[in-house]
Each structure stands twice: as structure tokens, then as C-alpha cells.
């Protein structure tokens, strides 16, 4: 069980390793699961728009448990007044970091004049973060790309970060790819534009007082450690942490934060059973949780059986905690009997 009596750390220290905000993925169930694997990594919500918080059901949109902390909320928006109001709502709901999305390339985000398109208007971004920072109680951060469309990254990024720093921002996450707003889908924008790690390291040299985390293309804990060893302040991992959570997150506390912490996958599976039962007792469906934990045994004996079993349970509205526990026991027996088998 995570030890919440650990010595406190600043958010910047937690940001040595973070799990990226991912739409439809990093909901409260996913974050609870990830927190079982790492006590120190900084977690992020899915992006929520400022307008949705101000005009909608903020309590539902920001629902989370104390066990998820440290967790930051990511906002989308480009209206300083709306962002200020949304930041106040986030603080009232217990968040101590609010991150402004200046990196998402989706059509829906572009039509709302926020996300990666904001890279084209750093002065507006500065006004937005100044408005957000006028609300006391949370650290304001930004996640961005190295540029968009026909911009020259080496020129635009230094100007963008400079304006952020002048506005009072002290921590930024840079996805080390351009965003091509025309011609590429959001999925293609995660893979096709080439990575430019050297530019991000150059920005760290030019802005030594900024805490800069690097995002994009990081798929292993070894790679994250190597990047930190080269002098970047933090590493943010997205899809690999989601699809291979034990491979990535179970080593974070020991290798990056120096804790003696060796999570056991089956102990976590048992804890998840309790969590699933509580969620179902509150009227939720098993699928709400199980869809996020398909990768728990990635690369281990029984991984295929685990994925198939969870998919079947999630699709069965009559599935019970007993069914889940039987699946865990079956996978555990495969692990004991077939230690040489990896799938």
C-alpha cells in the first residue's frame, strides 16, 4: 500500500517523472491504479476545458481521491477570464497544480482556439497564465510543443518560453515534436513529426531557471534515467506508462526518487479487487476500472490470459468480484508453473 507518510516533496521534485495527461485514459481510476505503482510520480488528469468547468458539472469533471495525489489538473482554454475562474474551481476541488494545454493538436481543440494553436500567440498565452496565477493556491504550469506548422522551432520556442518566464511561469513540459495542425491527425501528430531532443536541451541551457520536463518518444525507464542524467529537469511519459504500467512505473520510485519501493504485481491486483468492489457498490461498472489495467502483467507469464479475461469481465454486466479474484488466481498459477513463458 502506498505510504503517504513519506517526507513531503515539492511539485517540481515530483515532476522529475510524470505521467502525461491523456484524453479518455488518465481518468480517476487510471490514476488510482498508477499511484499503486509509484508513490512519487506526478500524475495528471485528462484535459478539461475551462468553459466546461465554469458552466458545467465541475464536481464530476474534477472527481478524484486523496490517494491520487500528487495530481495536477490540465486545462484547455484561451480566454484569460474563463481560465482564471476555472483555476479557482480547481483549487476549491483540492488541486495544487493547474497546467495549461498548449500542445494538443486535435481539430476540436483548434476550433476552440486553444491547445497547440496557442503556440502562434505567445502574448495571449502570457495573459492567460497571468490571469491564472492571480488566483492564489496552485502552481501554474504549461505543456507545449516545439512549434506548429511552418514555424521555425529554434526561433518560436525561445520566444514562447521567454514570454512564459516573464509572466511568472517556472515549470514547463515540452513535447519535443512539432504539431502539424493541417494534414495530420492527432494520432499521427504523436508519431510522425520528428523528435528534437537537442532543441529541448538547448532551451534548458538558455533558460536555466526554468524547470523543463521533456515529453515525447520516451518508452522505457532506462531512457528516462538517461535523459535526466543529461541534465533535463524532468521526464513525462505517456502511452508507454499506460500500456506497460508495471514495466515503467514500478521502477520509478527506486531508480528516480531513491526510495526502497518494490511493488508486487499480484499485491496490486488484489488491491484493485477491493477498489473494483467499492466502485461497483457505488453503482459503477467493472469495465470503468479494468480497461485501464490490461497492461499490469505486460511481459510476464499469463499476460495474454489476463488481458483476455479482463476484456471478458468488462463486457459482462453480471461479472462479480469473485470472477475477478478467480482471474487473478489463474494468472498467478500460470506465473508459478511457467516462469520461462513470457507473452
C-alpha positions, 0 to 999 in steps of 0.5 A: 500500500502506498505510504503517504507518510513519506517526507513531503516533496515539492511539485517540481521534485515530483515532476522529475517523472510524470505521467502525461495527461491523456484524453479518455485514459488518465481518468480517476481510476487510471490514476488510482491504479498508477499511484499503486505503482509509484508513490512519487510520480506526478500524475495528471488528469485528462484535459478539461476545458475551462468553459466546461468547468465554469458552466458545467458539472465541475464536481464530476469533471474534477472527481478524484481521491486523496490517494491520487495525489500528487495530481495536477489538473490540465486545462484547455482554454484561451480566454484569460477570464474563463481560465482564471475562474476555472483555476479557482474551481480547481483549487476549491476541488483540492488541486495544487497544480493547474497546467495549461494545454498548449500542445494538443493538436486535435481539430476540436481543440483548434476550433476552440482556439486553444491547445497547440494553436496557442503556440502562434500567440505567445502574448495571449498565452502570457495573459492567460497564465497571468490571469491564472496565477492571480488566483492564489493556491496552485502552481501554474504550469504549461505543456507545449510543443516545439512549434506548429506548422511552418514555424521555425522551432529554434526561433518560436520556442525561445520566444514562447518560453521567454514570454512564459518566464516573464509572466511568472511561469517556472515549470514547463513540459515540452513535447519535443515534436512539432504539431502539424495542425493541417494534414495530420491527425492527432494520432499521427501528430504523436508519431510522425513529426520528428523528435528534437531532443537537442532543441529541448536541451538547448532551451534548458541551457538558455533558460536555466531557471526554468524547470523543463520536463521533456515529453515525447518518444520516451518508452522505457525507464532506462531512457528516462534515467538517461535523459535526466542524467543529461541534465533535463529537469524532468521526464513525462511519459505517456502511452508507454506508462499506460500500456506497460504500467508495471514495466515503467512505473514500478521502477520509478520510485527506486531508480528516480526518487531513491526510495526502497519501493518494490511493488508486487504485481499480484499485491496490486491486483488484489488491491484493485479487487477491493477498489473494483468492489467499492466502485461497483457498490457505488453503482459503477461498472467493472469495465470503468476500472479494468480497461485501464489495467490490461497492461499490469502483467505486460511481459510476464507469464499469463499476460495474454490470459489476463488481458483476455479475461479482463476484456471478458469481465468488462463486457459482462454486466453480471461479472462479480468480484469473485470472477475477478479474484478467480482471474487473478488466481489463474494468472498467478498459477500460470506465473508459478508453473511457467516462469520461462513463458513470457507473452 
